[in-house]
Amino acid sequence: MGDQEITSLIIDNGSGMCKAGFGGEEAPRAVFPSLVGRPRHHGVMVGMGQKDTYVGDEAQSKR
């Protein structure tokens, strides 16, 4: 096993934003809205690219 360095993964699932990164770093590597959404009406046409759920910035853009 040798000289392997173990780094902690830090996840802050806040009420407004989710942040993720590695312990010891200055800032999170990923920051996105804590938002999950579902379409009100499912598309009638198959293959239109509509998803069951949207997360983060993608969900925010659908509001």
N, CA, C, O and CB atoms as a CASP TS submission, in Angstrom:
PFRMAT TS
TARGET T0000
AUTHOR 0000-0000-0000
METHOD Language model
MODEL 1
PARENT N/A
ATOM      1  N   MET     1       0.819  -1.192   0.000  1.00  0.00           N
ATOM      2  CA  MET     1       0.000   0.000   0.000  1.00  0.00           C
ATOM      3  C   MET     1       0.863   1.256   0.000  1.00  0.00           C
ATOM      4  O   MET     1       0.512   2.213  -0.689  1.00  0.00           O
ATOM      5  CB  MET     1      -0.931  -0.002   1.198  1.00  0.00           C
ATOM      6  N   GLY     2       1.930   1.302   0.707  1.00  0.00           N
ATOM      7  CA  GLY     2       2.906   2.366   0.590  1.00  0.00           C
ATOM      8  C   GLY     2       2.461   3.732   1.066  1.00  0.00           C
ATOM      9  O   GLY     2       1.818   3.878   2.105  1.00  0.00           O
ATOM     10  N   ASP     3       2.826   4.740   0.265  1.00  0.00           N
ATOM     11  CA  ASP     3       2.633   6.139   0.649  1.00  0.00           C
ATOM     12  C   ASP     3       1.366   6.735   0.047  1.00  0.00           C
ATOM     13  O   ASP     3       1.433   7.758  -0.635  1.00  0.00           O
ATOM     14  CB  ASP     3       3.833   6.964   0.227  1.00  0.00           C
ATOM     15  N   GLN     4       0.232   6.125   0.283  1.00  0.00           N
ATOM     16  CA  GLN     4      -1.023   6.667  -0.228  1.00  0.00           C
ATOM     17  C   GLN     4      -1.528   7.760   0.701  1.00  0.00           C
ATOM     18  O   GLN     4      -1.502   7.613   1.922  1.00  0.00           O
ATOM     19  CB  GLN     4      -2.082   5.554  -0.380  1.00  0.00           C
ATOM     20  N   GLU     5      -1.982   8.848   0.116  1.00  0.00           N
ATOM     21  CA  GLU     5      -2.531   9.953   0.886  1.00  0.00           C
ATOM     22  C   GLU     5      -4.055   9.868   0.841  1.00  0.00           C
ATOM     23  O   GLU     5      -4.642   9.703  -0.229  1.00  0.00           O
ATOM     24  CB  GLU     5      -2.027  11.326   0.340  1.00  0.00           C
ATOM     25  N   ILE     6      -4.681   9.979   1.986  1.00  0.00           N
ATOM     26  CA  ILE     6      -6.137   9.930   2.062  1.00  0.00           C
ATOM     27  C   ILE     6      -6.662  11.347   2.249  1.00  0.00           C
ATOM     28  O   ILE     6      -6.247  12.053   3.168  1.00  0.00           O
ATOM     29  CB  ILE     6      -6.612   9.001   3.220  1.00  0.00           C
ATOM     30  N   THR     7      -7.579  11.763   1.374  1.00  0.00           N
ATOM     31  CA  THR     7      -8.177  13.087   1.446  1.00  0.00           C
ATOM     32  C   THR     7      -9.667  12.941   1.701  1.00  0.00           C
ATOM     33  O   THR     7     -10.328  12.093   1.101  1.00  0.00           O
ATOM     34  CB  THR     7      -7.915  13.891   0.148  1.00  0.00           C
ATOM     35  N   SER     8     -10.187  13.764   2.586  1.00  0.00           N
ATOM     36  CA  SER     8     -11.615  13.716   2.915  1.00  0.00           C
ATOM     37  C   SER     8     -12.434  14.451   1.871  1.00  0.00           C
ATOM     38  O   SER     8     -12.051  15.527   1.409  1.00  0.00           O
ATOM     39  CB  SER     8     -11.871  14.317   4.303  1.00  0.00           C
ATOM     40  N   LEU     9     -13.558  13.865   1.504  1.00  0.00           N
ATOM     41  CA  LEU     9     -14.530  14.518   0.638  1.00  0.00           C
ATOM     42  C   LEU     9     -15.519  15.236   1.539  1.00  0.00           C
ATOM     43  O   LEU     9     -16.095  14.624   2.439  1.00  0.00           O
ATOM     44  CB  LEU     9     -15.252  13.491  -0.311  1.00  0.00           C
ATOM     45  N   ILE    10     -15.722  16.524   1.308  1.00  0.00           N
ATOM     46  CA  ILE    10     -16.619  17.335   2.120  1.00  0.00           C
ATOM     47  C   ILE    10     -17.835  17.696   1.275  1.00  0.00           C
ATOM     48  O   ILE    10     -17.695  18.229   0.175  1.00  0.00           O
ATOM     49  CB  ILE    10     -15.902  18.618   2.651  1.00  0.00           C
ATOM     50  N   ILE    11     -19.037  17.402   1.794  1.00  0.00           N
ATOM     51  CA  ILE    11     -20.283  17.753   1.115  1.00  0.00           C
ATOM     52  C   ILE    11     -21.145  18.549   2.080  1.00  0.00           C
ATOM     53  O   ILE    11     -21.477  18.070   3.164  1.00  0.00           O
ATOM     54  CB  ILE    11     -21.038  16.480   0.609  1.00  0.00           C
ATOM     55  N   ASP    12     -21.508  19.765   1.687  1.00  0.00           N
ATOM     56  CA  ASP    12     -22.368  20.637   2.479  1.00  0.00           C
ATOM     57  C   ASP    12     -23.687  20.772   1.734  1.00  0.00           C
ATOM     58  O   ASP    12     -23.795  21.541   0.779  1.00  0.00           O
ATOM     59  CB  ASP    12     -21.703  22.042   2.730  1.00  0.00           C
ATOM     60  N   ASN    13     -24.686  20.020   2.176  1.00  0.00           N
ATOM     61  CA  ASN    13     -26.002  20.049   1.543  1.00  0.00           C
ATOM     62  C   ASN    13     -26.863  21.059   2.293  1.00  0.00           C
ATOM     63  O   ASN    13     -27.674  20.690   3.143  1.00  0.00           O
ATOM     64  CB  ASN    13     -26.669  18.627   1.536  1.00  0.00           C
ATOM     65  N   GLY    14     -26.679  22.329   1.970  1.00  0.00           N
ATOM     66  CA  GLY    14     -27.392  23.406   2.643  1.00  0.00           C
ATOM     67  C   GLY    14     -28.805  23.580   2.118  1.00  0.00           C
ATOM     68  O   GLY    14     -29.217  22.910   1.171  1.00  0.00           O
ATOM     69  N   SER    15     -29.538  24.483   2.742  1.00  0.00           N
ATOM     70  CA  SER    15     -30.927  24.701   2.335  1.00  0.00           C
ATOM     71  C   SER    15     -31.027  25.474   1.026  1.00  0.00           C
ATOM     72  O   SER    15     -32.042  25.376   0.337  1.00  0.00           O
ATOM     73  CB  SER    15     -31.680  25.443   3.424  1.00  0.00           C
ATOM     74  N   GLY    16     -30.002  26.238   0.668  1.00  0.00           N
ATOM     75  CA  GLY    16     -30.036  26.997  -0.575  1.00  0.00           C
ATOM     76  C   GLY    16     -29.056  26.513  -1.620  1.00  0.00           C
ATOM     77  O   GLY    16     -29.359  26.519  -2.813  1.00  0.00           O
ATOM     78  N   MET    17     -27.876  26.091  -1.177  1.00  0.00           N
ATOM     79  CA  MET    17     -26.833  25.662  -2.102  1.00  0.00           C
ATOM     80  C   MET    17     -26.177  24.381  -1.606  1.00  0.00           C
ATOM     81  O   MET    17     -26.043  24.173  -0.400  1.00  0.00           O
ATOM     82  CB  MET    17     -25.780  26.766  -2.281  1.00  0.00           C
ATOM     83  N   CYS    18     -25.767  23.519  -2.538  1.00  0.00           N
ATOM     84  CA  CYS    18     -24.946  22.344  -2.230  1.00  0.00           C
ATOM     85  C   CYS    18     -23.514  22.695  -2.631  1.00  0.00           C
ATOM     86  O   CYS    18     -23.275  23.283  -3.686  1.00  0.00           O
ATOM     87  CB  CYS    18     -25.464  21.038  -2.986  1.00  0.00           C
ATOM     88  N   LYS    19     -22.574  22.323  -1.770  1.00  0.00           N
ATOM     89  CA  LYS    19     -21.162  22.580  -2.059  1.00  0.00           C
ATOM     90  C   LYS    19     -20.388  21.295  -1.813  1.00  0.00           C
ATOM     91  O   LYS    19     -20.660  20.574  -0.853  1.00  0.00           O
ATOM     92  CB  LYS    19     -20.600  23.753  -1.185  1.00  0.00           C
ATOM     93  N   ALA    20     -19.427  21.012  -2.676  1.00  0.00           N
ATOM     94  CA  ALA    20     -18.621  19.801  -2.524  1.00  0.00           C
ATOM     95  C   ALA    20     -17.172  20.104  -2.879  1.00  0.00           C
ATOM     96  O   ALA    20     -16.882  20.882  -3.787  1.00  0.00           O
ATOM     97  CB  ALA    20     -19.171  18.653  -3.411  1.00  0.00           C
ATOM     98  N   GLY    21     -16.279  19.473  -2.142  1.00  0.00           N
ATOM     99  CA  GLY    21     -14.857  19.654  -2.395  1.00  0.00           C
ATOM    100  C   GLY    21     -14.055  18.714  -1.518  1.00  0.00           C
ATOM    101  O   GLY    21     -14.605  17.793  -0.914  1.00  0.00           O
ATOM    102  N   PHE    22     -12.763  18.947  -1.449  1.00  0.00           N
ATOM    103  CA  PHE    22     -11.866  18.106  -0.670  1.00  0.00           C
ATOM    104  C   PHE    22     -11.328  18.879   0.522  1.00  0.00           C
ATOM    105  O   PHE    22     -11.050  20.074   0.430  1.00  0.00           O
ATOM    106  CB  PHE    22     -10.713  17.589  -1.540  1.00  0.00           C
ATOM    107  N   GLY    23     -11.184  18.179   1.645  1.00  0.00           N
ATOM    108  CA  GLY    23     -10.663  18.786   2.860  1.00  0.00           C
ATOM    109  C   GLY    23      -9.296  19.405   2.624  1.00  0.00           C
ATOM    110  O   GLY    23      -8.460  18.828   1.928  1.00  0.00           O
ATOM    111  N   GLY    24      -9.066  20.578   3.202  1.00  0.00           N
ATOM    112  CA  GLY    24      -7.792  21.264   3.069  1.00  0.00           C
ATOM    113  C   GLY    24      -7.720  22.226   1.902  1.00  0.00           C
ATOM    114  O   GLY    24      -6.771  23.004   1.815  1.00  0.00           O
ATOM    115  N   GLU    25      -8.691  22.199   1.000  1.00  0.00           N
ATOM    116  CA  GLU    25      -8.696  23.134  -0.122  1.00  0.00           C
ATOM    117  C   GLU    25      -9.367  24.437   0.306  1.00  0.00           C
ATOM    118  O   GLU    25     -10.177  24.458   1.233  1.00  0.00           O
ATOM    119  CB  GLU    25      -9.421  22.521  -1.352  1.00  0.00           C
ATOM    120  N   GLU    26      -9.022  25.511  -0.378  1.00  0.00           N
ATOM    121  CA  GLU    26      -9.528  26.839  -0.037  1.00  0.00           C
ATOM    122  C   GLU    26     -11.022  27.007  -0.296  1.00  0.00           C
ATOM    123  O   GLU    26     -11.713  27.682   0.467  1.00  0.00           O
ATOM    124  CB  GLU    26      -8.773  27.876  -0.810  1.00  0.00           C
ATOM    125  N   ALA    27     -11.518  26.402  -1.360  1.00  0.00           N
ATOM    126  CA  ALA    27     -12.912  26.608  -1.760  1.00  0.00           C
ATOM    127  C   ALA    27     -13.483  25.306  -2.310  1.00  0.00           C
ATOM    128  O   ALA    27     -12.736  24.419  -2.723  1.00  0.00           O
ATOM    129  CB  ALA    27     -13.024  27.742  -2.817  1.00  0.00           C
ATOM    130  N   PRO    28     -14.816  25.192  -2.316  1.00  0.00           N
ATOM    131  CA  PRO    28     -15.427  23.989  -2.891  1.00  0.00           C
ATOM    132  C   PRO    28     -15.167  23.896  -4.393  1.00  0.00           C
ATOM    133  O   PRO    28     -15.019  24.912  -5.072  1.00  0.00           O
ATOM    134  CB  PRO    28     -16.938  23.978  -2.621  1.00  0.00           C
ATOM    135  N   ARG    29     -15.113  22.692  -4.891  1.00  0.00           N
ATOM    136  CA  ARG    29     -14.929  22.482  -6.334  1.00  0.00           C
ATOM    137  C   ARG    29     -16.241  22.576  -7.092  1.00  0.00           C
ATOM    138  O   ARG    29     -16.251  22.926  -8.272  1.00  0.00           O
ATOM    139  CB  ARG    29     -14.286  21.126  -6.593  1.00  0.00           C
ATOM    140  N   ALA    30     -17.349  22.267  -6.429  1.00  0.00           N
ATOM    141  CA  ALA    30     -18.663  22.320  -7.079  1.00  0.00           C
ATOM    142  C   ALA    30     -19.641  23.052  -6.168  1.00  0.00           C
ATOM    143  O   ALA    30     -19.706  22.781  -4.969  1.00  0.00           O
ATOM    144  CB  ALA    30     -19.186  20.886  -7.410  1.00  0.00           C
ATOM    145  N   VAL    31     -20.399  23.979  -6.742  1.00  0.00           N
ATOM    146  CA  VAL    31     -21.432  24.714  -6.016  1.00  0.00           C
ATOM    147  C   VAL    31     -22.639  24.793  -6.946  1.00  0.00           C
ATOM    148  O   VAL    31     -22.525  25.253  -8.082  1.00  0.00           O
ATOM    149  CB  VAL    31     -20.936  26.160  -5.572  1.00  0.00           C
ATOM    150  N   PHE    32     -23.798  24.341  -6.459  1.00  0.00           N
ATOM    151  CA  PHE    32     -25.004  24.382  -7.278  1.00  0.00           C
ATOM    152  C   PHE    32     -26.223  24.497  -6.371  1.00  0.00           C
ATOM    153  O   PHE    32     -26.151  24.125  -5.200  1.00  0.00           O
ATOM    154  CB  PHE    32     -25.106  23.125  -8.182  1.00  0.00           C
ATOM    155  N   PRO    33     -27.344  25.006  -6.888  1.00  0.00           N
ATOM    156  CA  PRO    33     -28.543  25.186  -6.065  1.00  0.00           C
ATOM    157  C   PRO    33     -29.073  23.857  -5.527  1.00  0.00           C
ATOM    158  O   PRO    33     -29.052  22.841  -6.222  1.00  0.00           O
ATOM    159  CB  PRO    33     -29.630  25.885  -6.871  1.00  0.00           C
ATOM    160  N   SER    34     -29.552  23.878  -4.276  1.00  0.00           N
ATOM    161  CA  SER    34     -30.175  22.693  -3.655  1.00  0.00           C
ATOM    162  C   SER    34     -31.623  22.629  -4.125  1.00  0.00           C
ATOM    163  O   SER    34     -32.545  22.916  -3.361  1.00  0.00           O
ATOM    164  CB  SER    34     -30.093  22.749  -2.072  1.00  0.00           C
ATOM    165  N   LEU    35     -31.811  22.263  -5.346  1.00  0.00           N
ATOM    166  CA  LEU    35     -33.138  22.304  -5.944  1.00  0.00           C
ATOM    167  C   LEU    35     -33.349  21.055  -6.786  1.00  0.00           C
ATOM    168  O   LEU    35     -32.511  20.709  -7.619  1.00  0.00           O
ATOM    169  CB  LEU    35     -33.323  23.580  -6.799  1.00  0.00           C
ATOM    170  N   VAL    36     -34.459  20.388  -6.566  1.00  0.00           N
ATOM    171  CA  VAL    36     -34.860  19.237  -7.372  1.00  0.00           C
ATOM    172  C   VAL    36     -36.278  19.509  -7.833  1.00  0.00           C
ATOM    173  O   VAL    36     -37.126  19.892  -7.029  1.00  0.00           O
ATOM    174  CB  VAL    36     -34.758  17.878  -6.566  1.00  0.00           C
ATOM    175  N   GLY    37     -36.547  19.317  -9.111  1.00  0.00           N
ATOM    176  CA  GLY    37     -37.879  19.582  -9.634  1.00  0.00           C
ATOM    177  C   GLY    37     -38.351  18.492 -10.567  1.00  0.00           C
ATOM    178  O   GLY    37     -37.563  17.743 -11.144  1.00  0.00           O
ATOM    179  N   ARG    38     -39.663  18.428 -10.694  1.00  0.00           N
ATOM    180  CA  ARG    38     -40.304  17.498 -11.626  1.00  0.00           C
ATOM    181  C   ARG    38     -41.240  18.294 -12.513  1.00  0.00           C
ATOM    182  O   ARG    38     -41.830  19.274 -12.058  1.00  0.00           O
ATOM    183  CB  ARG    38     -41.076  16.364 -10.871  1.00  0.00           C
ATOM    184  N   PRO    39     -41.390  17.898 -13.769  1.00  0.00           N
ATOM    185  CA  PRO    39     -42.315  18.608 -14.657  1.00  0.00           C
ATOM    186  C   PRO    39     -43.757  18.471 -14.164  1.00  0.00           C
ATOM    187  O   PRO    39     -44.149  17.419 -13.659  1.00  0.00           O
ATOM    188  CB  PRO    39     -42.194  18.073 -16.098  1.00  0.00           C
ATOM    189  N   ARG    40     -44.528  19.524 -14.312  1.00  0.00           N
ATOM    190  CA  ARG    40     -45.948  19.469 -13.927  1.00  0.00           C
ATOM    191  C   ARG    40     -46.727  18.558 -14.870  1.00  0.00           C
ATOM    192  O   ARG    40     -47.580  17.776 -14.450  1.00  0.00           O
ATOM    193  CB  ARG    40     -46.568  20.886 -13.928  1.00  0.00           C
ATOM    194  N   HIS    41     -46.411  18.682 -16.151  1.00  0.00           N
ATOM    195  CA  HIS    41     -47.098  17.870 -17.160  1.00  0.00           C
ATOM    196  C   HIS    41     -46.045  17.134 -17.971  1.00  0.00           C
ATOM    197  O   HIS    41     -45.111  17.747 -18.488  1.00  0.00           O
ATOM    198  CB  HIS    41     -48.009  18.752 -18.088  1.00  0.00           C
ATOM    199  N   HIS    42     -46.192  15.845 -18.080  1.00  0.00           N
ATOM    200  CA  HIS    42     -45.256  15.068 -18.894  1.00  0.00           C
ATOM    201  C   HIS    42     -45.598  15.256 -20.359  1.00  0.00           C
ATOM    202  O   HIS    42     -46.768  15.310 -20.739  1.00  0.00           O
ATOM    203  CB  HIS    42     -45.291  13.563 -18.511  1.00  0.00           C
ATOM    204  N   GLY    43     -44.552  15.354 -21.182  1.00  0.00           N
ATOM    205  CA  GLY    43     -44.745  15.548 -22.611  1.00  0.00           C
ATOM    206  C   GLY    43     -45.498  14.392 -23.247  1.00  0.00           C
ATOM    207  O   GLY    43     -45.336  13.234 -22.862  1.00  0.00           O
ATOM    208  N   VAL    44     -46.317  14.728 -24.217  1.00  0.00           N
ATOM    209  CA  VAL    44     -47.109  13.716 -24.891  1.00  0.00           C
ATOM    210  C   VAL    44     -46.270  13.016 -25.957  1.00  0.00           C
ATOM    211  O   VAL    44     -46.497  11.850 -26.281  1.00  0.00           O
ATOM    212  CB  VAL    44     -48.367  14.342 -25.516  1.00  0.00           C
ATOM    213  N   MET    45     -45.303  13.744 -26.492  1.00  0.00           N
ATOM    214  CA  MET    45     -44.484  13.194 -27.565  1.00  0.00           C
ATOM    215  C   MET    45     -43.240  12.531 -26.983  1.00  0.00           C
ATOM    216  O   MET    45     -42.493  13.145 -26.221  1.00  0.00           O
ATOM    217  CB  MET    45     -44.091  14.295 -28.573  1.00  0.00           C
ATOM    218  N   VAL    46     -43.034  11.298 -27.344  1.00  0.00           N
ATOM    219  CA  VAL    46     -41.869  10.551 -26.879  1.00  0.00           C
ATOM    220  C   VAL    46     -40.621  11.076 -27.585  1.00  0.00           C
ATOM    221  O   VAL    46     -40.678  11.436 -28.761  1.00  0.00           O
ATOM    222  CB  VAL    46     -42.046   9.025 -27.133  1.00  0.00           C
ATOM    223  N   GLY    47     -39.512  11.120 -26.884  1.00  0.00           N
ATOM    224  CA  GLY    47     -38.256  11.530 -27.493  1.00  0.00           C
ATOM    225  C   GLY    47     -38.025  13.027 -27.524  1.00  0.00           C
ATOM    226  O   GLY    47     -37.125  13.487 -28.227  1.00  0.00           O
ATOM    227  N   MET    48     -38.796  13.796 -26.797  1.00  0.00           N
ATOM    228  CA  MET    48     -38.634  15.247 -26.796  1.00  0.00           C
ATOM    229  C   MET    48     -37.572  15.707 -25.799  1.00  0.00           C
ATOM    230  O   MET    48     -37.356  16.908 -25.642  1.00  0.00           O
ATOM    231  CB  MET    48     -39.960  15.916 -26.478  1.00  0.00           C
ATOM    232  N   GLY    49     -36.909  14.772 -25.129  1.00  0.00           N
ATOM    233  CA  GLY    49     -35.836  15.133 -24.216  1.00  0.00           C
ATOM    234  C   GLY    49     -36.304  15.543 -22.841  1.00  0.00           C
ATOM    235  O   GLY    49     -35.511  16.072 -22.061  1.00  0.00           O
ATOM    236  N   GLN    50     -37.559  15.321 -22.516  1.00  0.00           N
ATOM    237  CA  GLN    50     -38.053  15.672 -21.183  1.00  0.00           C
ATOM    238  C   GLN    50     -37.650  14.596 -20.187  1.00  0.00           C
ATOM    239  O   GLN    50     -37.769  13.404 -20.470  1.00  0.00           O
ATOM    240  CB  GLN    50     -39.591  15.853 -21.192  1.00  0.00           C
ATOM    241  N   LYS    51     -37.175  15.015 -19.025  1.00  0.00           N
ATOM    242  CA  LYS    51     -36.726  14.093 -17.988  1.00  0.00           C
ATOM    243  C   LYS    51     -37.787  13.967 -16.905  1.00  0.00           C
ATOM    244  O   LYS    51     -38.726  14.761 -16.842  1.00  0.00           O
ATOM    245  CB  LYS    51     -35.392  14.561 -17.383  1.00  0.00           C
ATOM    246  N   ASP    52     -37.625  12.953 -16.047  1.00  0.00           N
ATOM    247  CA  ASP    52     -38.514  12.793 -14.893  1.00  0.00           C
ATOM    248  C   ASP    52     -38.192  13.802 -13.808  1.00  0.00           C
ATOM    249  O   ASP    52     -39.097  14.317 -13.151  1.00  0.00           O
ATOM    250  CB  ASP    52     -38.414  11.378 -14.331  1.00  0.00           C
ATOM    251  N   THR    53     -36.897  14.094 -13.611  1.00  0.00           N
ATOM    252  CA  THR    53     -36.468  15.050 -12.588  1.00  0.00           C
ATOM    253  C   THR    53     -35.337  15.918 -13.118  1.00  0.00           C
ATOM    254  O   THR    53     -34.590  15.524 -14.014  1.00  0.00           O
ATOM    255  CB  THR    53     -36.022  14.315 -11.307  1.00  0.00           C
ATOM    256  N   TYR    54     -35.232  17.110 -12.542  1.00  0.00           N
ATOM    257  CA  TYR    54     -34.166  18.051 -12.863  1.00  0.00           C
ATOM    258  C   TYR    54     -33.512  18.474 -11.555  1.00  0.00           C
ATOM    259  O   TYR    54     -34.191  18.616 -10.538  1.00  0.00           O
ATOM    260  CB  TYR    54     -34.712  19.293 -13.656  1.00  0.00           C
ATOM    261  N   VAL    55     -32.186  18.677 -11.573  1.00  0.00           N
ATOM    262  CA  VAL    55     -31.441  18.995 -10.361  1.00  0.00           C
ATOM    263  C   VAL    55     -30.609  20.254 -10.577  1.00  0.00           C
ATOM    264  O   VAL    55     -30.075  20.475 -11.664  1.00  0.00           O
ATOM    265  CB  VAL    55     -30.538  17.813  -9.947  1.00  0.00           C
ATOM    266  N   GLY    56     -30.501  21.078  -9.534  1.00  0.00           N
ATOM    267  CA  GLY    56     -29.606  22.230  -9.525  1.00  0.00           C
ATOM    268  C   GLY    56     -29.955  23.294 -10.544  1.00  0.00           C
ATOM    269  O   GLY    56     -31.112  23.695 -10.669  1.00  0.00           O
ATOM    270  N   ASP    57     -28.928  23.756 -11.284  1.00  0.00           N
ATOM    271  CA  ASP    57     -29.113  24.833 -12.258  1.00  0.00           C
ATOM    272  C   ASP    57     -30.122  24.457 -13.333  1.00  0.00           C
ATOM    273  O   ASP    57     -30.866  25.311 -13.816  1.00  0.00           O
ATOM    274  CB  ASP    57     -27.784  25.192 -12.903  1.00  0.00           C
ATOM    275  N   GLU    58     -30.151  23.189 -13.707  1.00  0.00           N
ATOM    276  CA  GLU    58     -31.095  22.735 -14.733  1.00  0.00           C
ATOM    277  C   GLU    58     -32.530  22.876 -14.233  1.00  0.00           C
ATOM    278  O   GLU    58     -33.404  23.297 -14.991  1.00  0.00           O
ATOM    279  CB  GLU    58     -30.807  21.268 -15.129  1.00  0.00           C
ATOM    280  N   ALA    59     -32.787  22.533 -12.977  1.00  0.00           N
ATOM    281  CA  ALA    59     -34.123  22.691 -12.391  1.00  0.00           C
ATOM    282  C   ALA    59     -34.484  24.166 -12.295  1.00  0.00           C
ATOM    283  O   ALA    59     -35.625  24.547 -12.558  1.00  0.00           O
ATOM    284  CB  ALA    59     -34.193  22.031 -10.995  1.00  0.00           C
ATOM    285  N   GLN    60     -33.515  25.001 -11.916  1.00  0.00           N
ATOM    286  CA  GLN    60     -33.756  26.439 -11.792  1.00  0.00           C
ATOM    287  C   GLN    60     -34.147  27.038 -13.140  1.00  0.00           C
ATOM    288  O   GLN    60     -35.004  27.921 -13.199  1.00  0.00           O
ATOM    289  CB  GLN    60     -32.507  27.150 -11.238  1.00  0.00           C
ATOM    290  N   SER    61     -33.530  26.568 -14.220  1.00  0.00           N
ATOM    291  CA  SER    61     -33.823  27.116 -15.547  1.00  0.00           C
ATOM    292  C   SER    61     -35.216  26.735 -16.040  1.00  0.00           C
ATOM    293  O   SER    61     -35.734  27.362 -16.964  1.00  0.00           O
ATOM    294  CB  SER    61     -32.785  26.641 -16.543  1.00  0.00           C
ATOM    295  N   LYS    62     -35.829  25.718 -15.438  1.00  0.00           N
ATOM    296  CA  LYS    62     -37.156  25.261 -15.861  1.00  0.00           C
ATOM    297  C   LYS    62     -38.284  25.962 -15.110  1.00  0.00           C
ATOM    298  O   LYS    62     -39.453  25.748 -15.430  1.00  0.00           O
ATOM    299  CB  LYS    62     -37.273  23.764 -15.666  1.00  0.00           C
ATOM    300  N   ARG    63     -37.962  26.795 -14.116  1.00  0.00           N
ATOM    301  CA  ARG    63     -38.990  27.465 -13.309  1.00  0.00           C
ATOM    302  C   ARG    63     -39.723  28.508 -14.092  1.00  0.00           C
ATOM    303  O   ARG    63     -40.619  29.163 -13.560  1.00  0.00           O
ATOM    304  CB  ARG    63     -38.381  28.095 -12.089  1.00  0.00           C
TER
END
